[in-house]
Amino acid sequence: MSNLLNHRGYYGSVEVSPADNCLFGKLLFIRALVSYEGETVAELTAAFRAAVDGYLADCEALGRTPEIPCKGSFNVRVGHELHMAASLAASRQNITLNDLTRRALSEYIAHHT
């Protein structure tokens, strides 16, 4: 994740445009489109921070609750066979499918980051 910026719990991408001779990015893991750009890493970082602060200020001014990145739930389509196998495995361990999924993701992340 070295190509991500982080400020106040929000993450942003870092992209390069050789044609425009600039760096640019957008806030990740939210639906709102919030972008920023700069010519140097320092400018991009400052623009990212300003974009996050501006997004939060705009939400407050409009009386809206800002989106929370990765709110804690997501839908995964795995197909019938894997769904059934996972449900049976969870049942055999006397845990929920959510617990099995949480454990599997935690184990994967622990071994692949």
Secondary structure, DSSP 8 states (H G I E B T S, - for coil): -TTEEEETTEEEE-EEETTTTEEEEEEESSSS--EEEESSHHHHHHHHHHHHHHHHHHHHHHT-----SS-S-------HHHHHHHHHHHHHTT--HHHHHHHHHHHHHHHH-
